[in-house]
Amino acid sequence: MSQKPDRYAVIGNPIAHSKSPQIHSAFAEQSGELLEYTRILGEKENFAHHVHDFIRNSGRGLNVTVPFKQDAWQLVNEHIGSAALAGAVNTIILTENGQLQGANTDGIGLVRDLANNHEVELAGKDILILGAGGASRGILAALLEQQPAHVLIANRTASKAQDMALEFQSLGEISGSGLQNLKSQNFDIIINATSAGLNDRIPDIPDTLLRQNGVCYDLMYADKATAFVRWGQQHKARLSLDGLGMLVEQAAESFFLWRGVHPQTAPVIKMLRP
């Protein structure tokens, strides 16, 4: 009798655009792991029901995307890695004893894409993160672990950035400010963690923000260059990158947490890049 594949899925709203099924199918194919991976369109008020229903029907784990990462954080029995501090979960793991563990692999995905795929050194660098929302929370612990000289979170509402910096200050040199305070400053690496790109816009930032040979990184990805990637190109960034590599790298860490196997990411990034 043939063995049934283990079931995994990504839950979000909207979800039809998600590349996660392609990514995990490619990981399964290259590693010989027997699994099927689908999409679940979640309803905000029914998130817990969706998760428990999937697990009841032989589900082994879930990826979680917008707008459910904080709901997932509240739902799981235990937080692992940086998830406790991030206040958001993007990977749910079913343990042997039926408990739900929550991890956040976004920061690991970003760091691996920068360091492994693009050879960007993070240690000793001045890093600016635009935006103080959930996307920033998910990457801060992993970034600070790389021991940059300083991380500045800049947000339209300065107090939100300052509060976030206080929460993470035990992990390294970090501070928060308003976008309007950036005029005389410049950075080695600028990371766009705002949602402005959804409207093909970028935050209102000075033209002098990026140092010579600096790197720009947009956590969002699209089939054509995002507004922030174009900003980086216009301001002579050494590299101006979107978040497709991060998407694949964070998925690879989820795959490892579920299966104990590290898949190869480079061929999957190449497959997805238009």
C-alpha positions, 0 to 999 in steps of 0.5 A: 500500500502506498504511503500517504503524503504529509499535509502542509499549507499556507493560510492567509487572506488574500492567498491566491498569489502565494508562491509557497506551494511552488516553493515547498513542492520544489523542496519536496521534489529535490529532497525526496520528502513525501508531502502535499502543500496547499493554500487556505483562504482564511477568515479573520474571525475563524483563524483558530477554527481553520488551524484546528480543522486542518490539524484534525484532518491530518495536517502536520504544519502551516505557514502563516501570512498576512493578516494572521501572524499575530493570531498565530502567535496567540494560538500556539502552545509554545514559541520557539526561537525569535517568535516570542520577542517578535510577537508574530508567528509565520510557521506552525509545527505540530509536535509529537504530543499534539502541541502547536509550536510557533516559530518566526523564520522571516529574520533568518530568511532575510539574513540568509538571503543577504549573507549567503546569496548576495555576500552582504556583510551585516556585522559592523554596519549601520542599518536603517529599517523603514517602518515599525510594523509587524514586518520589522518585528519579525526581522529585528532579532535575526538582524541584531544577532549579526552584530551590526554597529547600529540599527535605526527604526524610522517610522512616520509615528516616532513613538512607535519606532522608539517603543519597538527599539526599547523592546529589542535593546537587550539584543544590540545597538538599536534606536527609533526615530521619526522619518522626519529626523533622517535628513542629516543621516546615512546608512550602509544598508536600508531595509524597506519594511513598510507597506507603501510598495502595495501602492507602488510608493516609497516612504518620504525619505531624503536622497542622501540616505544611502552611503556609497556602495550601500545596499537597499532591500525591500521585504516585498517582492513583485514580478517587476522592480518595486518602487523601493528597488527602483529608488535604490537603483536611482541612488546608485546602490551597489545592490537593490534587492526585493524580498523574493530570496527572503521568501524562499529562505524563510520557507527553507527554514520552515521546511527544516523545522517540519522535516529536519532537512535543509533544502537547496534554495538557489535553484528555487529562487532561480525557478521563481525569478521572472 
